[in-house]
Amino acid sequence: MPQLHSPDTALTATESWTGSPATSAGTADSGTGSTVANGEREDLTVFFAIGVIVDVLLVTAFLAWAVGQWRKKK
């Protein structure tokens, strides 16, 4: 669970992504991207899977509506 910060506290880019106050300069993984914990990776996978499902449903509903409108005009 990410930590909540008060509006008066400024976050660096590293803090907002990792939740730790480490700076990107001088760290072992700087420039290679952040490593993501397994739990966070699974959360993202579920998030994107739900997004794909919603997108497919929206496209299917739109195509059904578009075909129905096209048949009415024909």
Long-range contacts (C-beta under 8 A, 24 or more apart in sequence): none
